[in-house]
């Protein structure tokens, strides 16, 4: 809620803001500030979520590098102004009486926190193994390519081994035919020699 209380705030929206504020402040190293008169959550001095509640409704602003495109397909969202939308910031707006998707907005707050928080803070939140790097589609693709290369290498080795075995077998096949030919010539020569003496005897 704004630092200056509104006159006629919707009760549902106020309850939603209270819940989302609890989600923000439960994250490590988070502090609360009111730079524009709106409730802003920061981690190590970097903003990752803004809640603005007044008589006109509730606004929730988060940075969504992963679900940015999907988020903008929803009817209550729009790219954040002041050029922040180009960096993945999304603003959600709910009029008085609207149903607020608390679960989805909580997920967005966590995603925004991970996008902004330093690596040391992420390690404290997710553990040493999980907080080493921010999710990236490029890294996943690179890992998939490496896996494919590992799978293909054994197949290539087998193919090369097959070619070598064929090459080795080839001379063995040619050898017997040459030897057979040589034997045939030798036997023919012997037969000629055997026939010649008979003609002399006559």
C-alpha positions in Angstrom: 0.0 0.0 0.0 1.1 3.6 -0.6 2.9 5.2 2.3 0.0 7.6 2.6 -3.2 5.5 3.2 -5.9 5.8 0.6 -9.4 6.8 1.6 -11.5 3.9 0.2 -9.3 0.9 -0.5 -10.9 -2.3 -1.6 -10.7 -5.0 1.1 -9.9 -7.8 -1.2 -7.0 -5.9 -2.8 -5.7 -4.9 0.6 -5.6 -8.5 1.7 -3.8 -9.4 -1.5 -1.3 -6.7 -1.0 -0.6 -7.8 2.6 -0.1 -11.4 1.4 2.3 -10.4 -1.4 4.2 -8.1 1.0 4.8 -11.1 3.2 6.1 -13.1 0.2 8.6 -10.3 -0.6 9.8 -9.7 2.9 10.3 -13.5 3.5 13.1 -13.5 0.9 16.7 -13.2 2.3 18.4 -9.8 2.4 15.2 -8.0 1.5 14.4 -4.5 2.6 11.3 -2.3 2.1 11.4 1.2 0.7 9.0 3.9 -0.6 10.9 5.7 -3.3 7.8 6.9 -5.2 5.3 6.6 -2.4 4.7 2.9 -3.3 5.9 -0.2 -1.4 9.1 -1.4 -3.0 11.1 -4.5 -2.2 14.9 -4.4 -2.7 17.6 -7.0 -2.3 21.1 -5.5 -1.5 19.7 -2.2 -2.7 18.3 -3.5 -6.0 14.6 -3.3 -6.6 12.8 -6.5 -7.6 9.1 -5.8 -6.8 6.7 -2.9 -6.4 3.2 -2.9 -4.8 1.0 0.1 -5.3 -2.5 0.1 -3.7 -4.9 3.1 -3.9 -8.5 3.8 -4.5 -8.2 2.8 -8.2 -6.8 -0.6 -7.5 -3.7 -2.7 -6.9 -0.6 -2.7 -9.0 2.2 -5.3 -8.9 5.5 -4.8 -10.9 8.1 -7.5 -11.3 11.0 -8.4 -13.5 10.3 -11.6 -15.5 13.2 -12.7 -17.7 11.9 -16.3 -18.0 8.1 -15.9 -18.2 8.0 -12.4 -19.7 6.3 -13.3 -23.0 3.7 -15.6 -21.4 2.9 -13.0 -18.7 2.1 -10.3 -21.3 -0.6 -12.6 -22.9 -2.7 -12.1 -19.7 -5.4 -9.4 -19.7 -4.2 -7.7 -16.5 -0.6 -7.2 -17.6 1.4 -4.6 -19.6 5.1 -3.8 -20.1 6.3 -1.5 -17.4 6.7 2.1 -18.3 9.8 4.4 -18.2 11.6 1.9 -20.6 11.7 -0.9 -18.0 9.4 -3.1 -20.2 12.4 -3.6 -22.6 14.3 -5.1 -19.8 11.6 -7.7 -18.9 9.7 -5.7 -16.3 5.9 -6.4 -16.3 3.2 -4.5 -14.5 -0.1 -6.1 -13.4 -3.1 -4.0 -12.5 -6.3 -5.1 -10.7 -9.4 -2.9 -10.3 -11.5 -2.9 -7.1 -13.5 -6.1 -6.8 -11.1 -8.1 -9.0 -9.8 -11.5 -8.1 -6.1 -11.4 -7.6 -4.1 -14.5 -8.7 -2.0 -14.6 -5.5 -0.2 -17.9 -6.4 1.0 -16.6 -9.8 2.1 -13.2 -8.5 4.0 -14.9 -5.7 5.9 -17.0 -8.4 6.6 -13.8 -10.3 8.0 -12.1 -7.2 10.3 -15.1 -6.7 11.4 -15.0 -10.3 12.1 -11.3 -10.1 14.1 -11.8 -6.9 16.3 -14.5 -8.6 16.8 -12.2 -11.6 18.1 -9.3 -9.4 19.7 -10.9 -6.3 23.5 -11.4 -6.2 24.8 -14.9 -6.4 25.8 -15.0 -2.8 22.2 -14.3 -1.8 20.9 -16.9 -4.2 23.2 -19.5 -2.7 21.8 -18.7 0.8 18.3 -19.2 -0.6 18.7 -22.2 -2.9 21.8 -23.9 -1.6 25.4 -24.1 -3.1 24.4 -26.3 -6.0 21.2 -24.5 -7.0 22.2 -20.9 -6.8 25.3 -20.8 -8.9 23.7 -19.5 -12.0 20.6 -18.0 -13.3 18.4 -20.0 -15.6 19.2 -19.5 -19.3 17.8 -21.1 -22.4 21.1 -20.8 -24.1 22.9 -22.8 -21.4 20.2 -25.5 -21.7 20.7 -25.7 -25.4 24.5 -25.9 -25.1 24.1 -28.8 -22.6 21.8 -30.6 -25.0 24.3 -30.2 -27.8 27.0 -31.7 -25.6 24.8 -34.6 -24.7 24.1 -35.3 -28.3 27.9 -35.1 -29.1 28.6 -37.7 -26.4 25.9 -40.0 -27.8 27.2 -39.7 -31.4 30.9 -40.4 -30.6 30.5 -44.1 -29.8 28.5 -44.6 -33.0 31.2 -42.9 -35.0 33.8 -45.1 -33.4 31.8 -48.2 -34.2 31.5 -47.1 -37.8 35.2 -46.5 -38.1 35.9 -49.9 -36.5 33.6 -51.5 -39.0 35.5 -49.9 -41.9 38.8 -51.1 -40.6 37.6 -54.6 -40.2 36.4 -54.6 -43.8 39.7 -53.2 -45.0 41.5 -56.0 -43.1 39.3 -58.7 -44.5 39.7 -57.5 -48.1 43.3 -58.7 -48.6 42.5 -62.1 -47.0 39.8 -62.6 -49.7 42.1 -61.6 -52.5 44.9 -63.9 -51.3 43.2 -67.2 -51.9 42.1 -66.3 -55.4 45.7 -65.5 -56.4 47.0 -68.6 -54.8 44.4 -70.7 -56.6 45.4 -69.2 -59.9 49.0 -70.0 -59.2 48.2 -73.6 -58.4 46.1 -73.8 -61.5 49.1 -72.6 -63.7 51.4 -75.0 -61.9 49.2 -77.9 -62.4 48.8 -77.1 -66.1 52.6 -76.9 -66.5 53.0 -80.3 -64.8 50.3 -81.8 -67.1 52.2 -80.5 -70.1 55.4 -82.0 -68.9 53.7 -85.3 -68.3 52.3 -85.4 -71.8 55.6 -84.6 -73.6 57.4 -87.8 -72.7 54.5 -89.9 -74.0 54.9 -88.4 -77.5 58.6 -89.2 -77.5 57.9 -92.8 -76.7 55.8 -93.1 -79.8 
